[in-house]
């Protein structure tokens, strides 16, 4: 079974899969936007960027990562996706990437 906090479990049960899968999509979109904004602020695109803008962009990125992680936790619970199944897929993907990196040397 997947790990989920009690409060997050209550939220998942209350709203259900359809609502929470829609919310996950929205949170992923917000994370994409935050990643792009952070990258843009971090590089400055050739322009100087104030440190406070970098800090704000980083804080926003952290917040969006947290939102996506919470929603993923709920969706994994609602779909009854066990942690060991996810770990197996992650391990396969990491190994495949490692093999690609080795073969490109």
The first five atom37 places (N, CA, C, CB, O) and aatype in JSON, in Angstrom:
{
  "aatype": [20, 20, 20, 20, 20, 20, 20, 20, 20, 20, 20, 20, 20, 20, 20, 20, 20, 20, 20, 20, 20, 20, 20, 20, 20, 20, 20, 20, 20, 20, 20, 20, 20, 20, 20, 20, 20, 20, 20, 20, 20, 20, 20, 20, 20, 20, 20, 20, 20, 20, 20, 20, 20, 20, 20, 20, 20, 20, 20, 20, 20, 20, 20, 20, 20, 20, 20, 20, 20, 20, 20, 20, 20, 20, 20, 20, 20, 20, 20, 20, 20, 20, 20, 20, 20, 20, 20, 20, 20, 20, 20, 20, 20, 20, 20, 20, 20, 20, 20, 20, 20, 20, 20, 20, 20],
  "atom_mask": [
    [1, 1, 1, 1, 1],
    [1, 1, 1, 1, 1],
    [1, 1, 1, 1, 1],
    [1, 1, 1, 1, 1],
    [1, 1, 1, 1, 1],
    [1, 1, 1, 1, 1],
    [1, 1, 1, 1, 1],
    [1, 1, 1, 1, 1],
    [1, 1, 1, 1, 1],
    [1, 1, 1, 1, 1],
    [1, 1, 1, 1, 1],
    [1, 1, 1, 1, 1],
    [1, 1, 1, 1, 1],
    [1, 1, 1, 1, 1],
    [1, 1, 1, 1, 1],
    [1, 1, 1, 1, 1],
    [1, 1, 1, 1, 1],
    [1, 1, 1, 1, 1],
    [1, 1, 1, 1, 1],
    [1, 1, 1, 1, 1],
    [1, 1, 1, 1, 1],
    [1, 1, 1, 1, 1],
    [1, 1, 1, 1, 1],
    [1, 1, 1, 1, 1],
    [1, 1, 1, 1, 1],
    [1, 1, 1, 1, 1],
    [1, 1, 1, 1, 1],
    [1, 1, 1, 1, 1],
    [1, 1, 1, 1, 1],
    [1, 1, 1, 1, 1],
    [1, 1, 1, 1, 1],
    [1, 1, 1, 1, 1],
    [1, 1, 1, 1, 1],
    [1, 1, 1, 1, 1],
    [1, 1, 1, 1, 1],
    [1, 1, 1, 1, 1],
    [1, 1, 1, 1, 1],
    [1, 1, 1, 1, 1],
    [1, 1, 1, 1, 1],
    [1, 1, 1, 1, 1],
    [1, 1, 1, 1, 1],
    [1, 1, 1, 1, 1],
    [1, 1, 1, 1, 1],
    [1, 1, 1, 1, 1],
    [1, 1, 1, 1, 1],
    [1, 1, 1, 1, 1],
    [1, 1, 1, 1, 1],
    [1, 1, 1, 1, 1],
    [1, 1, 1, 1, 1],
    [1, 1, 1, 1, 1],
    [1, 1, 1, 1, 1],
    [1, 1, 1, 1, 1],
    [1, 1, 1, 1, 1],
    [1, 1, 1, 1, 1],
    [1, 1, 1, 1, 1],
    [1, 1, 1, 1, 1],
    [1, 1, 1, 1, 1],
    [1, 1, 1, 1, 1],
    [1, 1, 1, 1, 1],
    [1, 1, 1, 1, 1],
    [1, 1, 1, 1, 1],
    [1, 1, 1, 1, 1],
    [1, 1, 1, 1, 1],
    [1, 1, 1, 1, 1],
    [1, 1, 1, 1, 1],
    [1, 1, 1, 1, 1],
    [1, 1, 1, 1, 1],
    [1, 1, 1, 1, 1],
    [1, 1, 1, 1, 1],
    [1, 1, 1, 1, 1],
    [1, 1, 1, 1, 1],
    [1, 1, 1, 1, 1],
    [1, 1, 1, 1, 1],
    [1, 1, 1, 1, 1],
    [1, 1, 1, 1, 1],
    [1, 1, 1, 1, 1],
    [1, 1, 1, 1, 1],
    [1, 1, 1, 1, 1],
    [1, 1, 1, 1, 1],
    [1, 1, 1, 1, 1],
    [1, 1, 1, 1, 1],
    [1, 1, 1, 1, 1],
    [1, 1, 1, 1, 1],
    [1, 1, 1, 1, 1],
    [1, 1, 1, 1, 1],
    [1, 1, 1, 1, 1],
    [1, 1, 1, 1, 1],
    [1, 1, 1, 1, 1],
    [1, 1, 1, 1, 1],
    [1, 1, 1, 1, 1],
    [1, 1, 1, 1, 1],
    [1, 1, 1, 1, 1],
    [1, 1, 1, 1, 1],
    [1, 1, 1, 1, 1],
    [1, 1, 1, 1, 1],
    [1, 1, 1, 1, 1],
    [1, 1, 1, 1, 1],
    [1, 1, 1, 1, 1],
    [1, 1, 1, 1, 1],
    [1, 1, 1, 1, 1],
    [1, 1, 1, 1, 1],
    [1, 1, 1, 1, 1],
    [1, 1, 1, 1, 1],
    [1, 1, 1, 1, 1],
    [1, 1, 1, 1, 1]
  ],
  "atom_positions": [
    [[0.84, -1.19, 0.0], [0.0, 0.0, 0.0], [0.89, 1.24, 0.0], [-0.96, 0.0, 1.22], [2.02, 1.21, 0.49]],
    [[0.37, 2.32, -0.54], [1.15, 3.55, -0.58], [1.07, 4.27, 0.77], [0.65, 4.47, -1.71], [0.1, 4.12, 1.51]],
    [[2.1, 5.04, 1.06], [2.14, 5.82, 2.29], [1.36, 7.1, 2.06], [3.61, 6.12, 2.73], [1.52, 7.76, 1.03]],
    [[0.5, 7.46, 3.02], [-0.28, 8.69, 2.91], [-0.58, 9.19, 4.31], [-1.59, 8.45, 2.1], [-0.94, 8.42, 5.2]],
    [[-0.44, 10.49, 4.51], [-0.73, 11.08, 5.82], [-2.24, 11.02, 6.08], [-0.22, 12.54, 5.9], [-3.04, 10.95, 5.15]],
    [[-2.6, 11.05, 7.35], [-4.02, 10.94, 7.72], [-4.85, 12.07, 7.11], [-4.16, 10.96, 9.25], [-5.94, 11.83, 6.6]],
    [[-4.34, 13.3, 7.17], [-5.08, 14.43, 6.62], [-5.23, 14.31, 5.09], [-4.38, 15.76, 6.98], [-6.29, 14.59, 4.54]],
    [[-4.16, 13.88, 4.44], [-4.21, 13.71, 2.99], [-5.15, 12.56, 2.62], [-2.8, 13.46, 2.43], [-5.82, 12.62, 1.6]],
    [[-5.19, 11.53, 3.45], [-6.1, 10.4, 3.24], [-7.55, 10.87, 3.31], [-5.85, 9.3, 4.29], [-8.37, 10.49, 2.47]],
    [[-7.87, 11.68, 4.3], [-9.23, 12.21, 4.42], [-9.62, 13.02, 3.19], [-9.35, 13.09, 5.68], [-10.74, 12.9, 2.69]],
    [[-8.69, 13.83, 2.7], [-8.95, 14.64, 1.51], [-9.21, 13.76, 0.3], [-7.78, 15.6, 1.24], [-10.14, 13.99, -0.46]],
    [[-8.37, 12.73, 0.13], [-8.53, 11.82, -1.01], [-9.88, 11.13, -0.97], [-7.41, 10.78, -1.01], [-10.57, 11.04, -1.99]],
    [[-10.26, 10.64, 0.2], [-11.55, 9.95, 0.33], [-12.72, 10.91, 0.1], [-11.67, 9.31, 1.72], [-13.71, 10.53, -0.53]],
    [[-12.62, 12.12, 0.58], [-13.7, 13.09, 0.47], [-13.96, 13.48, -0.99], [-13.38, 14.34, 1.29], [-15.11, 13.48, -1.45]],
    [[-12.88, 13.8, -1.73], [-13.06, 14.29, -3.1], [-13.1, 13.18, -4.14], [-11.95, 15.24, -3.44], [-13.79, 13.32, -5.15]],
    [[-12.38, 12.1, -3.91], [-12.4, 10.98, -4.86], [-11.45, 11.17, -6.03], [-13.78, 10.78, -5.37], [-10.83, 12.22, -6.21]],
    [[-11.37, 10.11, -6.83], [-10.38, 10.06, -7.91], [-10.59, 11.13, -8.98], [-10.4, 8.71, -8.56], [-9.63, 11.81, -9.36]],
    [[-11.79, 11.29, -9.47], [-12.0, 12.22, -10.58], [-11.56, 13.64, -10.22], [-13.47, 12.22, -11.01], [-10.81, 14.27, -10.96]],
    [[-12.02, 14.12, -9.09], [-11.66, 15.48, -8.67], [-10.16, 15.6, -8.41], [-12.44, 15.88, -7.41], [-9.54, 16.59, -8.8]],
    [[-9.59, 14.6, -7.76], [-8.19, 14.71, -7.39], [-7.26, 14.47, -8.58], [-7.87, 13.73, -6.28], [-6.16, 15.02, -8.61]],
    [[-7.69, 13.67, -9.54], [-6.86, 13.52, -10.74], [-6.88, 14.82, -11.55], [-7.37, 12.34, -11.62], [-5.87, 15.21, -12.13]],
    [[-8.03, 15.5, -11.58], [-8.09, 16.82, -12.23], [-7.2, 17.82, -11.5], [-9.54, 17.33, -12.28], [-6.51, 18.62, -12.13]],
    [[-7.23, 17.77, -10.19], [-6.39, 18.67, -9.39], [-4.91, 18.38, -9.62], [-6.73, 18.55, -7.89], [-4.09, 19.29, -9.66]],
    [[-4.57, 17.09, -9.76], [-3.19, 16.72, -10.04], [-2.72, 17.33, -11.35], [-3.04, 15.19, -10.08], [-1.6, 17.85, -11.43]],
    [[-3.56, 17.27, -12.37], [-3.21, 17.86, -13.67], [-2.94, 19.36, -13.5], [-4.34, 17.63, -14.7], [-1.96, 19.89, -14.02]],
    [[-3.81, 20.03, -12.77], [-3.65, 21.47, -12.54], [-2.35, 21.76, -11.78], [-4.85, 22.02, -11.76], [-1.62, 22.69, -12.13]],
    [[-2.08, 20.97, -10.76], [-0.86, 21.19, -9.98], [0.39, 20.91, -10.81], [-0.87, 20.3, -8.72], [1.4, 21.6, -10.65]],
    [[0.33, 19.91, -11.69], [1.47, 19.64, -12.57], [1.72, 20.81, -13.51], [1.22, 18.35, -13.39], [2.87, 21.18, -13.77]],
    [[0.65, 21.4, -14.01], [0.78, 22.57, -14.89], [1.42, 23.73, -14.13], [-0.6, 23.0, -15.45], [2.27, 24.44, -14.68]],
    [[1.02, 23.92, -12.89], [1.6, 24.99, -12.08], [3.08, 24.71, -11.78], [0.82, 25.16, -10.77], [3.89, 25.63, -11.71]],
    [[3.42, 23.43, -11.6], [4.82, 23.07, -11.38], [5.64, 23.36, -12.63], [4.94, 21.59, -10.98], [6.75, 23.88, -12.53]],
    [[5.12, 23.02, -13.78], [5.83, 23.31, -15.04], [6.1, 24.8, -15.15], [5.0, 22.82, -16.26], [7.21, 25.22, -15.49]],
    [[5.1, 25.59, -14.85], [5.25, 27.04, -14.91], [6.31, 27.52, -13.91], [3.9, 27.73, -14.63], [7.13, 28.39, -14.23]],
    [[6.3, 26.97, -12.71], [7.27, 27.37, -11.68], [8.69, 26.97, -12.08], [6.91, 26.74, -10.33], [9.64, 27.72, -11.84]],
    [[8.85, 25.79, -12.68], [10.18, 25.35, -13.14], [10.69, 26.3, -14.21], [10.12, 23.9, -13.69], [11.85, 26.73, -14.16]],
    [[9.84, 26.63, -15.16], [10.25, 27.54, -16.23], [10.6, 28.92, -15.69], [9.15, 27.67, -17.27], [11.59, 29.52, -16.1]],
    [[9.8, 29.42, -14.76], [10.07, 30.74, -14.16], [11.38, 30.71, -13.39], [8.91, 31.17, -13.23], [12.19, 31.63, -13.51]],
    [[11.62, 29.66, -12.61], [12.86, 29.56, -11.85], [14.06, 29.52, -12.8], [12.85, 28.31, -10.95], [15.06, 30.19, -12.57]],
    [[13.95, 28.73, -13.84], [15.05, 28.63, -14.82], [15.31, 29.99, -15.45], [14.71, 27.58, -15.9], [16.46, 30.39, -15.63]],
    [[14.24, 30.69, -15.8], [14.37, 32.01, -16.43], [15.02, 33.0, -15.45], [12.97, 32.53, -16.88], [15.91, 33.76, -15.84]],
    [[14.58, 33.0, -14.2], [15.14, 33.91, -13.2], [16.58, 33.52, -12.87], [14.27, 33.9, -11.92], [17.44, 34.39, -12.71]],
    [[16.85, 32.23, -12.76], [18.18, 31.76, -12.4], [19.22, 32.13, -13.46], [18.17, 30.24, -12.2], [20.32, 32.56, -13.13]],
    [[18.87, 31.97, -14.72], [19.82, 32.29, -15.8], [19.81, 33.77, -16.12], [19.49, 31.49, -17.05], [20.8, 34.3, -16.62]],
    [[18.7, 34.45, -15.85], [18.6, 35.87, -16.13], [18.43, 36.19, -17.6], [19.8, 36.56, -15.62], [18.21, 37.35, -17.97]],
    [[18.53, 35.19, -18.45], [18.42, 35.39, -19.89], [19.29, 36.56, -20.35], [16.96, 35.64, -20.3], [18.88, 37.38, -21.17]],
    [[20.5, 36.62, -19.79], [21.44, 37.66, -20.17], [21.25, 38.98, -19.44], [21.34, 37.9, -21.62], [21.99, 39.93, -19.68]],
    [[20.27, 39.04, -18.56], [19.99, 40.27, -17.81], [20.26, 40.02, -16.32], [18.51, 40.74, -18.03], [20.09, 38.89, -15.84]],
    [[20.67, 41.05, -15.59], [20.83, 40.87, -14.14], [19.49, 40.65, -13.46], [21.54, 42.1, -13.53], [18.48, 41.25, -13.83]],
    [[19.48, 39.78, -12.46], [18.25, 39.47, -11.73], [18.51, 39.68, -10.24], [17.78, 38.0, -12.01], [19.51, 39.2, -9.7]],
    [[17.61, 40.4, -9.58], [17.74, 40.66, -8.15], [17.63, 39.35, -7.37], [16.67, 41.67, -7.67], [16.85, 38.47, -7.72]],
    [[18.42, 39.25, -6.3], [18.42, 38.04, -5.48], [17.04, 37.75, -4.89], [19.43, 38.17, -4.36], [16.67, 36.59, -4.72]],
    [[16.28, 38.8, -4.56], [14.95, 38.56, -3.99], [14.02, 37.89, -5.0], [14.34, 39.87, -3.51], [13.16, 37.1, -4.62]],
    [[14.19, 38.2, -6.29], [13.38, 37.53, -7.32], [13.75, 36.06, -7.43], [13.55, 38.23, -8.68], [12.89, 35.21, -7.64]],
    [[15.05, 35.77, -7.28], [15.49, 34.37, -7.3], [14.89, 33.61, -6.12], [17.03, 34.28, -7.26], [14.42, 32.48, -6.27]],
    [[14.9, 34.24, -4.95], [14.36, 33.6, -3.74], [12.86, 33.36, -3.88], [14.64, 34.46, -2.5], [12.35, 32.31, -3.49]],
    [[12.15, 34.33, -4.43], [10.7, 34.19, -4.63], [10.41, 33.06, -5.61], [10.09, 35.51, -5.14], [9.51, 32.25, -5.38]],
    [[11.17, 33.0, -6.7], [10.96, 31.94, -7.7], [11.26, 30.57, -7.09], [11.86, 32.18, -8.94], [10.55, 29.61, -7.38]],
    [[12.3, 30.48, -6.26], [12.63, 29.21, -5.62], [11.54, 28.8, -4.64], [13.99, 29.31, -4.9], [11.14, 27.64, -4.61]],
    [[11.06, 29.74, -3.84], [9.99, 29.44, -2.89], [8.74, 28.93, -3.61], [9.65, 30.68, -2.05], [8.08, 28.0, -3.15]],
    [[8.42, 29.57, -4.73], [7.26, 29.15, -5.52], [7.47, 27.73, -6.05], [7.0, 30.13, -6.68], [6.54, 26.92, -6.04]],
    [[8.67, 27.44, -6.51], [8.99, 26.1, -7.02], [8.83, 25.06, -5.92], [10.42, 26.07, -7.58], [8.26, 23.99, -6.15]],
    [[9.32, 25.36, -4.73], [9.19, 24.44, -3.59], [7.71, 24.19, -3.29], [9.91, 24.99, -2.34], [7.31, 23.06, -3.06]],
    [[6.91, 25.26, -3.29], [5.48, 25.13, -3.01], [4.79, 24.25, -4.04], [4.82, 26.51, -2.99], [3.96, 23.4, -3.69]],
    [[5.12, 24.43, -5.31], [4.47, 23.64, -6.36], [4.92, 22.18, -6.32], [4.78, 24.23, -7.73], [4.12, 21.28, -6.59]],
    [[6.18, 21.93, -5.97], [6.63, 20.54, -5.79], [5.83, 19.88, -4.68], [8.16, 20.49, -5.47], [5.39, 18.74, -4.82]],
    [[5.64, 20.6, -3.58], [4.86, 20.05, -2.46], [3.43, 19.75, -2.89], [4.86, 21.03, -1.28], [2.89, 18.7, -2.54]],
    [[2.82, 20.67, -3.64], [1.45, 20.45, -4.1], [1.34, 19.19, -4.96], [0.95, 21.66, -4.9], [0.43, 18.38, -4.79]],
    [[2.29, 19.02, -5.88], [2.27, 17.84, -6.76], [2.49, 16.57, -5.95], [3.34, 17.97, -7.87], [1.83, 15.56, -6.19]],
    [[3.42, 16.61, -5.0], [3.66, 15.42, -4.18], [2.42, 15.04, -3.37], [4.84, 15.67, -3.23], [2.1, 13.86, -3.26]],
    [[1.73, 16.03, -2.82], [0.49, 15.73, -2.09], [-0.56, 15.1, -2.99], [-0.07, 17.01, -1.46], [-1.21, 14.12, -2.6]],
    [[-0.72, 15.64, -4.18], [-1.73, 15.1, -5.1], [-1.33, 13.71, -5.59], [-1.92, 16.05, -6.29], [-2.19, 12.84, -5.72]],
    [[-0.04, 13.5, -5.85], [0.41, 12.16, -6.26], [0.13, 11.15, -5.15], [1.92, 12.18, -6.59], [-0.29, 10.02, -5.43]],
    [[0.36, 11.55, -3.91], [0.08, 10.68, -2.78], [-1.4, 10.26, -2.78], [0.44, 11.39, -1.44], [-1.72, 9.09, -2.58]],
    [[-2.28, 11.22, -3.01], [-3.71, 10.93, -3.03], [-4.09, 10.02, -4.2], [-4.51, 12.23, -3.1], [-4.84, 9.06, -4.01]],
    [[-3.6, 10.32, -5.38], [-3.95, 9.52, -6.55], [-3.4, 8.1, -6.41], [-3.4, 10.17, -7.84], [-4.08, 7.14, -6.78]],
    [[-2.19, 7.96, -5.89], [-1.64, 6.61, -5.66], [-2.53, 5.83, -4.7], [-0.2, 6.69, -5.1], [-2.79, 4.65, -4.9]],
    [[-3.0, 6.5, -3.65], [-3.9, 5.85, -2.7], [-5.21, 5.46, -3.38], [-4.19, 6.79, -1.5], [-5.66, 4.32, -3.25]],
    [[-5.81, 6.39, -4.1], [-7.11, 6.14, -4.72], [-7.05, 5.03, -5.77], [-7.64, 7.41, -5.36], [-8.03, 4.31, -5.97]],
    [[-5.91, 4.89, -6.44], [-5.74, 3.83, -7.45], [-5.12, 2.56, -6.86], [-4.88, 4.33, -8.6], [-4.88, 1.59, -7.57]],
    [[-4.85, 2.6, -5.54], [-4.27, 1.45, -4.85], [-2.96, 0.99, -5.51], [-5.27, 0.28, -4.81], [-2.77, -0.19, -5.78]],
    [[-2.08, 1.94, -5.76], [-0.78, 1.64, -6.37], [0.22, 1.4, -5.24], [-0.31, 2.79, -7.32], [0.53, 2.33, -4.5]],
    [[0.72, 0.18, -5.11], [1.66, -0.11, -4.02], [3.05, 0.5, -4.28], [1.79, -1.63, -3.84], [3.48, 0.63, -5.42]],
    [[3.71, 0.85, -3.19], [5.04, 1.46, -3.28], [6.04, 0.55, -3.98], [5.55, 1.81, -1.88], [6.9, 1.02, -4.72]],
    [[5.94, -0.77, -3.74], [6.91, -1.68, -4.37], [6.75, -1.71, -5.89], [6.76, -3.08, -3.8], [7.73, -1.92, -6.61]],
    [[5.53, -1.52, -6.38], [5.32, -1.46, -7.83], [5.98, -0.21, -8.41], [3.8, -1.46, -8.16], [6.65, -0.27, -9.44]],
    [[5.81, 0.91, -7.73], [6.45, 2.15, -8.17], [7.97, 2.02, -8.11], [5.99, 3.33, -7.32], [8.67, 2.45, -9.03]],
    [[8.47, 1.43, -7.04], [9.91, 1.27, -6.89], [10.48, 0.42, -8.02], [10.23, 0.64, -5.54], [11.57, 0.71, -8.52]],
    [[9.78, -0.63, -8.41], [10.25, -1.49, -9.5], [10.34, -0.71, -10.81], [9.31, -2.7, -9.68], [11.31, -0.85, -11.55]],
    [[9.34, 0.11, -11.09], [9.35, 0.9, -12.32], [10.46, 1.95, -12.27], [7.97, 1.59, -12.54], [11.16, 2.16, -13.25]],
    [[10.61, 2.6, -11.13], [11.66, 3.61, -10.98], [13.04, 2.98, -11.15], [11.57, 4.29, -9.6], [13.9, 3.55, -11.83]],
    [[13.24, 1.82, -10.56], [14.53, 1.13, -10.67], [14.82, 0.78, -12.12], [14.53, -0.14, -9.81], [15.94, 0.98, -12.59]],
    [[13.83, 0.26, -12.82], [13.99, -0.05, -14.24], [14.41, 1.19, -15.02], [12.7, -0.64, -14.82], [15.34, 1.14, -15.83]],
    [[13.73, 2.3, -14.78], [14.0, 3.52, -15.53], [15.38, 4.09, -15.21], [12.94, 4.56, -15.24], [16.07, 4.57, -16.11]],
    [[15.78, 4.05, -13.95], [17.11, 4.53, -13.58], [18.18, 3.67, -14.23], [17.29, 4.54, -12.04], [19.16, 4.19, -14.76]],
    [[17.99, 2.36, -14.21], [18.96, 1.45, -14.83], [19.03, 1.67, -16.34], [18.59, 0.0, -14.53], [20.11, 1.63, -16.92]],
    [[17.89, 1.88, -16.97], [17.87, 2.13, -18.41], [18.62, 3.42, -18.74], [16.41, 2.21, -18.93], [19.39, 3.47, -19.7]],
    [[18.41, 4.45, -17.95], [19.12, 5.71, -18.17], [20.61, 5.53, -17.97], [18.59, 6.8, -17.23], [21.42, 6.05, -18.74]],
    [[20.98, 4.79, -16.93], [22.4, 4.53, -16.66], [23.03, 3.8, -17.85], [22.57, 3.69, -15.36], [24.14, 4.13, -18.27]],
    [[22.33, 2.81, -18.4], [22.85, 2.08, -19.56], [23.02, 3.01, -20.76], [21.91, 0.92, -19.93], [24.01, 2.91, -21.47]],
    [[22.07, 3.9, -20.97], [22.18, 4.85, -22.08], [23.38, 5.78, -21.88], [20.88, 5.68, -22.21], [24.09, 6.1, -22.83]],
    [[23.58, 6.21, -20.65], [24.72, 7.08, -20.36], [26.03, 6.35, -20.61], [24.66, 7.58, -18.91], [26.96, 6.91, -21.2]],
    [[26.1, 5.1, -20.17], [27.32, 4.31, -20.37], [27.59, 4.07, -21.86], [27.21, 2.97, -19.64], [28.73, 4.13, -22.3]],
    [[26.53, 3.8, -22.61], [26.72, 3.5, -24.03], [27.06, 4.74, -24.85], [25.48, 2.84, -24.6], [27.55, 4.63, -25.98]],
    [[26.81, 5.92, -24.3], [27.11, 7.14, -25.05], [28.52, 7.66, -24.79], [26.11, 8.22, -24.72], [28.93, 8.67, -25.36]],
    [[29.27, 6.98, -23.92], [30.64, 7.41, -23.61], [31.58, 7.07, -24.73], [31.14, 6.78, -22.31], [32.78, 7.36, -24.65]]
  ]
}
